[in-house]
Amino acid sequence: MKMQRTIYLDHAATTPVDPRVVEAMLPYFMGQFGNPSSIYALGRAGHKALDEAREQVAQVLGCRPTEIVFTSGGTESDNLAIKGVALANQKKGKHIITSAIEHHAVLHTCQYLQRFGFEVTYLPVDGYGCVEPQAVADAITDGTVLVSIMYANNEVGTIEPIAEIGAICRERQVPFHTDAVQAGGALDLDVHKLQVDLLSLSAHKFYGPKGVGILYIRQGTRILPQLQGGTQERGRRAGTENVPGIVGAATALRLAYEELEANNARLMRLRDRLIAGVRQLPGTQLTGHPTKRLPNNASFCFAGIEGEAMLLNLDLEGIAASTGSACTSASMEPSHVLLAMGIPVEMAQGSIRMTLGKGNTEEDIDTVLRVLPGILEKLRALSTYDAVV
């Protein structure tokens, strides 16, 4: 019996590893397995691989290789950036600014620091999920030691005015971090154009391996390491480096930016066709900014249904999607992002995120638009929803 092909529309959660990335990683699992801290030939080969990976990442970010730290993922990168800068600068002050729609890797880290006397300002967003740069400027005080605003939202795809916020932080001499995990492989990561001091990435979002993260730390930024041990990563992140994973992360990032223009153009065509088709269905609301959004993100709320029920019905049709952040998709609570955008609880409970990738086709969009109306009709028949066209 032939297996049904899964139409994978959850690339914001994770991506398959590019075969070219796997090929680049393979030598470092066996033949070149040396510890990069060792001084003999096998160790030096591993160290050379790290240096080359750091150079590849630095070329994409427009920074020095020495400003790149490899971590275990986006969550660790966010933790190191936020805790590291806050704790290193607490003699100056204990005030942090972030937004209400950040990923939980940022929000929970800020909440953790509140237990130790830090004050956190959670800036509101507008109905599209945008942070107002002036709100950042107004919130900065003499005791502000860090501003952390995400580059692009992981649920609704809205792209934030990072360069404008960065300019404000630079003028006020406040370190600025951006969680760019969703932006990696999709948006310009030039740290000088963005005017950021710290930037977090995760390899598995751009066809690299899971468990590998990247943190850019501008030279001169004071930061307290969060892992104690050896002197790896110039003393900023202890622990033997994951050489195969780091090689894979750097290769994936390089490939993503070599192919960025063509990939984005194709994804935007598919995305716009998907959005146009879904918006024709009754009781449907597009979430996120209509134009300032990630090239692959199509996110909606559907009145009168539960998002989880829709996911299960899509899965029966061989379609994999999400209700929002993959890290909280098992929760029955409405998305904190949607609530912060002013979307009513009842509507927020019917949220769906469909994020496209390299393997998606026009036929995939055809299938979604064909099966979705029937799923909505079936689910609404089980509720008291009365569609208003």
SEVO-785742 format. One record per atom (N, C-alpha, C): x, y, z; residue in one letter. Coordinates in steps of 0.05 Angstrom, whole numbers, plus 5000, padded with zeros to 4 digits. Each point is the difference from the previous one (the first is absolute). Last residue first. Layout:
XYZa/...
END
This chain:
457857265130v/501550034975v/500350294994v/498449385090v/499250254989v/501850054975v/496949085062a/501850154983a/498850264990a/498549415089d/498350094978d/501750194983d/501449175082y/501050234984y/498050064977y/500249325074t/497750184996t/500850244983t/504248974993s/499950225019s/497650174994s/502649254947l/500049895027l/499850215021l/500750214908a/497449865004a/499849885028a/508050404971r/498150205008r/497249875004r/507149464968l/500550085028l/497950205010l/499649724909k/499549775018k/500350095029k/502250624932e/497149955001e/499449785020e/509050194984l/498750225014l/497049945003l/504949414947i/500849975028i/498650215017i/499050054907g/498549775011g/500649965030g/505050674951p/497150075004p/498449775012p/509349834980l/499550175023l/497050085003l/504449474926v/498949865024v/499150185023v/503750354916r/497849814993r/498849885025r/507650575004l/497650164993l/497649824993l/508449585017v/499050145024v/497550154995v/504249594926t/498849805019t/498950145025t/504750524936d/497549914989d/498649815020d/508650275020i/498150225005i/497349924990i/506949414981d/499550005028d/497950215008d/503349974912e/498049785005e/499449985030e/506850594971e/497450114993e/497849795006e/508749835056t/499450054972t/497350144997t/508849745078n/497250064993n/499650084971n/508549815050g/498749774987g/497150054992g/505850665045k/501149934974k/498449784986k/494450535073g/502949944997g/500749914973g/491650515071l/500949864976l/503049975000l/491750115076t/502550124992t/501349824978t/490450235061m/501049834978m/502550144989m/493050035092r/502350114986r/500949804980r/490550265061i/501649814984i/502350144988i/491550135082s/502350094984s/501449774986s/491750175063g/499849884974g/502350084981g/498850345089q/500049715004q/499849854973q/499450965006a/502849905003a/500149705003a/491650454999m/501249994973m/502849885001m/495550145081e/498449804984e/501249974972e/503650665060v/500749735007v/498649794983v/502050984958p/498449885022p/500749715005p/507050734963i/498149814989i/498449875023i/507650665005g/497250095003g/497949814988g/509949935010m/499250154976m/497150095001m/503849455068a/501450255001a/499350184976a/496749125002l/498750165020l/501250275003l/504149384942l/497450094989l/498550185020l/508149605028v/500550194978v/497450124990v/500149315064h/500550265013h/500650214979h/493749114984s/502750114996s/500350275013s/493149285040p/500250174977p/502850124998p/498749065050e/499650285005e/500350164974e/501349045013m/497350084992m/499550305004m/509649414979s/498450145020s/497350084989s/507249584950a/498549815016a/498250135021a/506050494944s/497749914985s/498449795014s/508550545019t/497650015018t/497649894986t/508750054958c/500849945028c/497650005019c/499450234906a/500349715004a/500649935029a/494450884967s/502749915007s/500149705005s/491550164954g/501750235007g/502849915005g/493149424971t/498350205011t/501650255008t/502249284917s/500450065028s/497950205010s/501849174916a/500150295006a/500350045030a/499649204916a/501250065026a/500250305003a/494149234938i/501150275001i/500950065029i/495049214962g/502849994993g/501350285000g/490849755026e/500350054971e/502950004991e/497749905091l/498749784987l/500150024969l/503250715053d/501849775001d/498849764987d/494850775011l/502050044979l/501949764998l/493950015070n/498649954974n/501950044977n/503250205086l/499549714998l/498649934974l/501450915020l/502549874995l/499649704996l/492650525026m/500750044972m/502649864993m/497350005089a/498249834984a/500650034970a/504650565060e/500949725003e/498349814983e/497650935007g/502349954983g/500949715000g/489850295016e/502449985016e/502449934982e/490750594974i/501349735001i/502350015020i/494250774973g/498249785004g/501349725001g/504950804948a/497950035020a/498549745002a/510450164971f/497449914989f/497950015022f/510550444973c/498149915021c/497449944986c/510950004962f/497250085000f/498749935027f/510050094934s/498749935026s/497350125002s/509349794935a/497150054997a/498649925025a/511050154961n/498049985021n/497250084992n/509150024954n/498749735000n/497749985019n/505850804987p/499249914974p/498449744999p/499650715083l/501949814990l/499049884973l/496450965024r/499949745013r/502149824987r/495350954984k/502649985015k/500049745016k/492150194950t/502350014982t/502749975014t/491449955047p/499349904973p/502449994981p/500549855109h/500050234981h/499549894972h/496049435081g/502650114993g/499750224979g/492449275001t/501450115022t/502950084992t/489649834951l/502949984998l/501250135025l/490149554994q/501550255004q/503049944997q/489149574979t/502949975000t/501450275004t/490349704986g/501049985027g/503049975003g/496449714906p/498650165020p/501249965028p/505849934908l/498249835016l/498750175022l/506750334939q/497450004988q/498049835016q/509450075021r/498550245008r/497250014988r/506449324976v/498849955026v/498350245009v/504750064917g/498049795000g/498649965026g/507350614993a/497750104984a/497749795000a/508249765041i/498650205015i/497550094986i/505749414954l/498749875022l/498450205017l/505350344931r/497749854989r/498549865022r/507850455024d/497950194992d/497649864988d/507649485022r/498850125024r/497650184993r/505549644931l/498349805012l/498550115024l/506150574960r/497849944980r/498149805012r/507850205049m/498050215001m/497749964981m/507349404999l/498449975024l/497950215002l/506350064930r/498249774996r/498149965024r/506750675005a/498150074979a/498049774996a/507149865060n/498050185011n/497950074979n/507449474974n/498249855018n/497850185011n/506850384945a/498349824985a/498049865018a/506350575041e/498350154983e/498049824985e/506949615058l/497850155013l/498150134981l/508449414995e/497549944985e/497650175010e/508850065040e/500649994971e/497549974983e/499249975093y/500450274990y/501050014972y/498549175044a/497550155001a/500350284988a/507649435010l/498349924978l/497450174999l/505950135073r/501250094975r/498249944976r/497449665084l/499750294998l/501150124975l/501149085017a/497250064995a/499650304998a/508649705024t/499449934972t/497150074993t/502650115090a/501350204983a/499549944970a/496849385063a/498650255004a/501250214981a/504149155004g/497449994986g/498650275002g/508049905047v/500650004971v/497450004984v/499149915092i/500950274993i/500750024970i/497849155035g/497750175000g/500750294992g/507049365010p/498249934977p/497750194998p/505750135076v/501250074974v/498349924977v/498650265102n/498749804983n/500950064971n/505650275094e/498350084977e/498949774984e/502650045107t/501149914975t/498150074977t/499950605089g/499049744990g/501249944973g/497751015048a/501649765006a/498749754989a/499751074976r/498249775001r/501649755003r/504250864999r/497250095002r/498049775002r/510050024986g/499250025028g/497150095004g/504049804914r/501450235011r/499050075029r/497449194954e/498650244990e/501050255014e/503149205057q/499150004972q/498450254994q/504949675083t/500350274987t/499050014971t/496449345086g/502450064985g/499950274988g/493249925073g/501549764993g/502650084986g/489350405024q/502750005011q/501449744993q/491450634960l/501049735004l/502950025010l/495350784979q/498049865015q/500749715005q/505551014983p/499549734990p/498049865019p/500451074985l/500949805020l/499349724989l/502251024952i/498149775002i/501249795020i/501251044944r/500549865025r/498049785003r/504050464908t/497649965016t/500649845025t/506450194930g/499850205020g/497549985017g/499849594903q/502450035015q/499750245020q/491449444969r/501750224990r/502450035018r/494449114982i/500550195023i/502050214990i/493149144961y/501850224994y/500250185024y/497048934990l/499650265013l/502250194992l/495048984972i/502050204995i/499350255016i/497748845002g/499250284999g/502450184995g/496148904998v/502350184995v/498950284997v/494549195010g/501950005022g/502550164995g/494949604915k/498950085026k/502250005021k/502350154894p/499449805020p/498750135025p/498550474904g/502449905014g/499149805021g/494450584942y/500849744988y/502749915010y/495450785038f/500850044972f/501549764988f/496550035090k/497950164986k/500850064971k/505649525065h/497849834989h/497750164987h/507950415044a/500649884974a/497649854989a/500050895062s/499949725005s/500049854973s/502751055050l/499149844978l/499849705009l/501351135040s/499749715004s/498949864975s/505750965033l/498049894982l/500049705002l/503951045043l/499849715003l/497849904982l/502250904996d/502449925015d/500249705004d/495250674919v/499649835023v/502749935013v/496750504915q/501050155024q/499449845026q/498549824900l/498049965021l/500650165026l/506249994928k/497650124990k/497849995021k/507849565021h/500550285000h/497650164989h/500249045002v/499750115027v/500550305001v/496149334922d/502350175004d/499750155026d/494049334956l/501149975027l/502450185005l/490549874933d/502750105001d/501049995029d/492349304975l/500450294999l/503050085003l/497149074995a/497850144986a/500550304997a/505649345048g/499449874974g/497950144984g/499650215100g/502349874988g/499349854975g/493750455060a/501050154978a/502349874985a/495949665081q/498249974977q/501050144975q/505150085080v/499849724994v/498249954976v/503750815051a/499749984971a/499549724990a/500050695090d/499649714994d/499349984971d/505750825047t/497749914985t/500049704997t/504550875065h/500049724991h/497549954983h/506450885042f/497649914986f/500349724989f/504450795078p/500449764983p/497349904989p/502051035022v/498849775014v/500449764982v/501951004987q/502149825010q/498949785018q/495550704944r/499750015030r/502149825014r/499750044904e/500150285009e/500050025031e/498749164960r/502750094996r/500450285010r/491349645000c/501749885021c/502950094998c/494150274933i/499250125025i/501849905023i/500849604916a/501150274999a/499450155026a/496349144987g/502949995005g/501350275000g/490949924977i/500349965028i/503049995007i/498050064910e/499150255014e/500449975030e/501649244947a/502150204995a/499350265014a/493649285003i/502449965016i/502250214996i/489549834985p/501850224991p/502649995015p/493749104982e/500250245017e/502050204989e/493249194957i/502850095001i/500150275015i/492749125000t/500450294998t/503050075003t/495249105006g/501850084979g/500650294997g/494649405064v/498550154979v/501850114978v/503749435071e/497349914996e/498750144976e/509050195031n/499949724993n/497249904994n/504551024987n/498449835019n/499749724989n/508550694985a/497449924987a/498649805018a/507450485035y/500250104972y/497449944985y/500650165110m/500449804979m/500050124973m/503350465093i/497649994983i/500549814977i/504650415098s/499949754983s/497350004986s/507450675062v/497549994985v/500049754983v/505750375095l/499649834976l/497250054988l/503450465077v/502549874993v/499749824975v/495550915059t/499549794980t/502649884991t/498350755064g/500749735010g/499549784980g/498050934984d/502949995007d/500849735009d/491749984937t/500750165023t/503049995004t/491849774920i/502749995009i/500550195023i/491649924950a/500349815022a/502949995011a/497350524923d/498650115023d/500549825025d/503349724915a/501450245009a/498850115026a/495649294958v/502649915011v/501550245011v/492250174955a/499349885026a/502549905013a/500550344913q/499850215019q/499449905028q/500149404925p/502650085009p/500050225021p/492349264986e/500550274991e/502750095011e/496148994972v/501050165022v/500650284990v/492849224960c/502450174996c/500650155026c/492549384972g/502249885014g/502650164998g/490950204967y/501549844981y/502349855014y/494250625045g/498349784991g/501549824980g/506350545067d/497550074987d/498549754990d/506450015089v/500350004971v/497350104988v/505950115102p/497749904985p/500650014970p/507549865080l/498750194983l/497649884985l/505249815095y/498949854977y/498450184982y/508150095080t/497850144986t/499349834976t/505349765098v/499649964971v/497650164990v/507749915088e/497550114991e/499849974970e/505949445080f/499950154975f/497250094995f/503049435075g/499950295004g/500050164975g/499749035010f/502550095012f/500250305000f/492749514961r/500349885026r/502450105015r/498450244910q/498350165018q/500149885029q/504149564926l/501750215012l/498450185019l/495449314953y/502049885018y/501650225014y/494250254931q/498649945024q/501849885022q/503650144914c/499650265014c/498549965026c/501149254947t/502650085010t/499750275015t/492549664956h/500649855024h/502750075012h/497550414917l/498250075022l/500649865026l/505049764921v/500650275010v/498250085024v/498749184959a/502849995007a/501050275010a/491249884964h/500249945028h/503049975009h/497350654919h/500049715004h/500549955030h/495650954978e/502549854996e/499649705003e/493850805007i/499649784981i/502549844995i/499050815057a/498049815009a/499749764982a/509450585010s/497350034990s/498249785010s/509050515046t/499549814979t/497150054991t/508550415070i/497650064983i/499749784980i/505050185104i/500049874974i/497450074985i/506550305094h/497650034984h/500449894972h/505950175082k/498749734999k/497350024985k/510650565011g/497150005004g/498949724996g/509450245009k/498950244987k/497150025005k/504649255030k/500850225016k/499150274988k/498549164956q/498150065020q/500950225019q/503749514917n/499750295002n/498250095022n/502149084977a/502650134998a/499850305004a/492249454999l/501649955024l/502750144999l/494250074924a/498750115024a/501749975025a/502949604918v/500350295000v/498850125025v/499249064990g/502850085000g/500450295001g/491349624993k/501149975027k/502950115000k/496050024915i/498450165020i/501249985028i/504149514928a/499950294993a/498750155023a/500249065006l/502650115003l/500050304995l/492049544984n/500750005029n/502750135005n/497249874910d/498450205013d/500750035030d/504149304952s/501050264991s/498550235013s/497049125016e/502550065015e/501150274991e/492549714953t/499350055028t/502550065017t/500949754908g/499050275004g/499350075029g/507349234986g/497550074987g/499150285005g/508249585033s/498449764995s/497350064986s/509150614985t/498549905023t/498549754993t/508650744966f/498249774993f/498849895026f/504051024968v/500149795020v/498049784992v/505550924955i/498149784997i/500549805022i/505550784980e/497550095012e/497849794999e/508849934959t/500349985029t/497550095015t/500850074904p/499649725009p/500149975030p/496750934957r/502549865004r/499449715009r/492650494939c/501450065025c/502749865001c/491749964939g/501650244996g/501650085025g/494049214979l/499250215019l/501550264997l/502049244945v/497150054997v/499150235017v/508949715007q/499650124974q/497050064995q/502649535078a/500850285002a/499550144973a/498949075005v/497850145014v/500650305001v/506749454964q/497649994983q/497750165013q/507949895050e/500450194979e/497650014981e/500249365069r/499750275011r/500350214979r/501749114977a/497150045004a/499550285011a/508949744990e/498850034973e/497050055003e/504849805078d/500950264990d/498650064973d/498749155038l/498650205015l/500750284989l/504649274964a/497350004991a/498350215015a/508949875027k/499950134974k/497150014989k/501649525079h/500250295005h/499950164974h/500349064994g/497450095011g/500050305005g/508049614973a/498149994978a/497250095009a/506849915064r/500450244984r/498150014976r/500149235055g/498950235014g/500250254984g/504149224967l/497149975000l/498650245013l/509649985003a/498950054973a/496949984999a/504150265096y/501049824979y/498350034974y/498250465084i/502150134984i/501149814978i/489750155051s/502549845000s/502050114981s/490950325010s/501850115020s/502649855002s/492549744943p/501450234990p/501850145020p/497648944989n/499150225017n/501650254991n/498249184929g/501650105022g/498750235016g/497549414919f/498450025025f/501450135023f/500349754895q/501250245012q/498550055027q/497649214954g/502850034992g/501350245014g/490649855023m/501849765002m/502950074994m/492850665002f/498949805018f/502049775005f/501350734938y/500750075027y/498749825021y/498749964902p/502849945007p/500650045029p/491050214965l/500749725003l/502949955008l/495350874977m/500349925028m/501349725003m/497750404914a/502150165013a/500649905028a/492849614953e/502549934988e/502450145012e/491250245026v/500749745010v/502849914990v/496350774964v/500950055027v/500949745013v/496149974915r/502750124998r/501250065028r/491049694992p/501949794995p/502950104998p/492650505061d/500850004971d/502149784996d/492649975079v/502850084995v/500649974970v/490150265039p/501749774995p/502850094994p/493950605065t/500349944971t/501649744997t/493150545079t/502649884993t/500049944970t/493650605041a/500649825023a/502749874996a/496250544933a/500850175022a/500749845025a/496649584921h/502950064998h/500950205021h/491449474973d/500850085027d/503050065001d/493849564932l/499650295001l/500650105028l/500349074930y/501250125024y/499950304999y/495149104959i/500450284992i/500950155025i/500948924976t/499250215019t/500650274987t/497749044950r/502050205004r/498950215020r/497148954997q/499250274992q/502250205006q/501748934979m/499650205022m/499150274988m/498249004957k/501750234997k/499350205022k/499548894999m/498350245000m/501850255000m/
END
